[in-house]
């Protein structure tokens, strides 16, 4: 009688999706004093969290088409929010509702979600996903600037911080000359 090999007995690889609050992640990383390499970040999500699809929520600003094209080439699915300039000239394009909505639209299609944000507005979403065993992790970009509410809901078990990922995920300056 033949037995199945260990390979065929293993369960299939998890099909996880990431939902990334682009503005929150980008600004919080910059506050740490470095820039995120989006290409390396996409690879990190795939290798560390088995993320098959990564939704990147961002306000659409005319003139940033090269950035948007690059994000798509790196494997992100960009979800754009129209933006408005306020009286102070600051551009606003809050994507929180879109992130929550897409997380729920895609709910039947993924095993678990990775929520990349430190914004406390996502606490109810995180709590719900934990309840349903659909949360892989909350990936908060900056411990000091992440919401206390989000940290409380996600507990230590469901939250990771990008503070210590600089070596892996920092955008390297390509203009630096190599010393001969």
C-alpha positions as CSV (number, residue, x, y, z in Angstrom):
1,X,0.0,0.0,0.0
2,X,1.4,3.4,-1.0
3,X,1.3,6.4,1.3
4,X,1.1,10.0,0.3
5,X,4.3,12.0,0.3
6,X,4.6,14.8,2.8
7,X,4.4,17.4,0.0
8,X,1.0,16.3,-1.2
9,X,-0.3,16.1,2.3
10,X,0.6,19.7,3.0
11,X,-2.2,22.3,2.9
12,X,-2.2,24.9,0.1
13,X,-0.3,28.1,0.7
14,X,-2.5,30.8,2.3
15,X,-4.2,33.3,0.0
16,X,-3.8,36.5,2.0
17,X,-4.6,40.0,0.8
18,X,-3.1,43.3,2.0
19,X,-5.0,46.5,2.4
20,X,-2.6,49.4,2.6
21,X,-3.5,53.0,3.7
22,X,-0.9,54.6,1.4
23,X,-0.9,58.1,3.0
24,X,-0.6,56.8,6.5
25,X,2.2,54.3,5.7
26,X,4.2,56.7,3.6
27,X,4.0,59.7,6.0
28,X,4.7,57.6,9.1
29,X,7.7,56.0,7.5
30,X,9.0,59.4,6.5
31,X,8.5,60.6,10.1
32,X,11.0,57.8,11.0
33,X,13.6,59.5,8.8
34,X,13.6,57.1,5.8
35,X,11.7,56.4,2.6
36,X,9.9,53.1,1.8
37,X,11.0,51.1,-1.1
38,X,7.6,50.1,-2.5
39,X,9.0,47.3,-4.6
40,X,10.8,45.7,-1.7
41,X,7.7,46.2,0.5
42,X,5.6,44.2,-2.0
43,X,8.1,41.4,-1.9
44,X,8.2,41.5,1.9
45,X,4.4,41.2,2.0
46,X,4.5,38.2,-0.3
47,X,7.3,36.4,1.6
48,X,6.4,37.3,5.2
49,X,2.6,37.2,5.1
50,X,1.8,35.2,1.9
51,X,0.0,38.2,0.4
52,X,-1.2,37.4,-3.1
53,X,-3.0,40.7,-3.7
54,X,-2.0,44.0,-2.3
55,X,-4.5,46.9,-2.5
56,X,-2.9,50.3,-2.2
57,X,-5.3,53.1,-1.3
58,X,-4.2,56.6,-2.3
59,X,-5.6,60.0,-3.2
60,X,-5.2,60.7,-6.9
61,X,-3.1,63.8,-7.6
62,X,-2.6,64.9,-11.2
63,X,1.1,64.7,-12.0
64,X,1.9,61.6,-9.9
65,X,1.2,59.2,-12.7
66,X,4.7,57.8,-12.7
67,X,4.3,56.9,-9.0
68,X,1.0,55.2,-9.7
69,X,2.4,53.3,-12.7
70,X,5.4,52.1,-10.7
71,X,3.1,50.9,-7.8
72,X,1.1,48.9,-10.4
73,X,4.3,47.5,-11.9
74,X,5.4,46.3,-8.5
75,X,2.2,44.4,-8.1
76,X,-0.1,46.7,-6.2
77,X,-3.7,47.2,-7.1
78,X,-4.2,50.9,-6.8
79,X,-7.5,52.2,-5.5
80,X,-7.7,56.0,-6.1
81,X,-9.7,58.5,-4.2
82,X,-10.4,61.9,-5.7
83,X,-8.6,64.7,-3.9
84,X,-9.5,68.3,-3.0
85,X,-7.3,71.2,-2.0
86,X,-8.3,72.8,1.3
87,X,-8.3,76.5,2.0
88,X,-4.7,76.1,3.3
89,X,-3.6,74.5,0.0
90,X,-3.1,71.0,1.5
91,X,-4.4,68.2,-0.6
92,X,-6.9,65.9,1.1
93,X,-7.9,62.5,-0.1
94,X,-8.9,60.4,2.9
95,X,-9.2,56.7,1.8
96,X,-10.4,55.1,5.1
97,X,-13.9,54.2,3.9
98,X,-12.6,52.8,0.6
99,X,-10.1,50.5,2.5
100,X,-12.9,49.2,4.8
101,X,-15.3,48.7,1.9
102,X,-12.8,46.9,-0.3
103,X,-11.7,44.7,2.7
104,X,-15.3,43.6,3.0
105,X,-16.0,43.3,-0.8
106,X,-13.0,41.0,-1.0
107,X,-13.8,39.2,2.2
108,X,-14.8,35.8,0.6
109,X,-11.7,35.8,-1.6
110,X,-8.9,35.8,0.9
111,X,-8.0,33.6,3.8
112,X,-6.6,36.4,6.0
113,X,-6.1,40.2,5.7
114,X,-3.0,42.3,6.4
115,X,-4.1,45.8,7.3
116,X,-1.2,48.3,6.8
117,X,-1.9,51.4,8.8
118,X,-1.5,52.9,12.2
119,X,-4.9,54.7,12.0
120,X,-7.3,54.1,14.8
121,X,-10.3,54.5,12.4
122,X,-9.6,50.9,11.4
123,X,-10.1,49.5,15.0
124,X,-13.7,48.3,14.3
125,X,-12.5,46.5,11.1
126,X,-9.6,44.9,12.9
127,X,-11.9,43.8,15.7
128,X,-14.3,42.2,13.2
129,X,-11.6,40.4,11.3
130,X,-10.1,39.0,14.5
131,X,-13.6,37.8,15.5
132,X,-13.9,36.0,12.2
133,X,-10.3,34.6,12.2
134,X,-9.7,36.6,9.0
135,X,-6.9,38.9,10.3
136,X,-3.3,37.9,9.7
137,X,-1.8,41.1,11.1
138,X,-1.9,44.9,11.4
139,X,1.3,46.3,10.0
140,X,1.6,49.7,11.6
141,X,4.4,51.8,10.2
142,X,5.4,53.7,13.3
143,X,5.0,52.5,16.9
144,X,5.0,56.0,18.4
145,X,2.5,57.4,15.9
146,X,0.1,54.4,15.8
147,X,-3.3,54.7,17.4
148,X,-3.6,53.5,21.0
149,X,-7.1,52.2,20.1
150,X,-5.7,50.2,17.2
151,X,-2.9,48.7,19.3
152,X,-5.5,47.8,22.1
153,X,-7.8,46.1,19.7
154,X,-5.1,44.3,17.7
155,X,-3.3,43.2,20.9
156,X,0.3,42.0,20.7
157,X,-0.7,38.9,18.8
158,X,-2.0,40.8,15.8
159,X,0.2,43.8,15.4
160,X,3.7,44.3,14.0
161,X,5.6,47.6,13.5
162,X,7.7,48.7,10.6
163,X,10.1,50.7,12.9
164,X,12.7,47.9,12.8
165,X,12.4,47.1,9.0
166,X,14.5,50.0,7.8
167,X,17.3,47.7,6.7
168,X,14.9,45.5,4.7
169,X,12.6,48.1,3.2
170,X,14.4,51.4,2.9
171,X,14.7,53.0,-0.5
172,X,18.4,53.1,-1.3
173,X,19.8,56.2,-3.0
174,X,20.8,55.1,-6.4
175,X,22.8,58.3,-7.0
176,X,25.4,57.5,-4.4
177,X,28.7,56.7,-6.0
178,X,30.4,53.5,-5.2
179,X,33.8,53.9,-3.7
180,X,36.4,52.1,-5.9
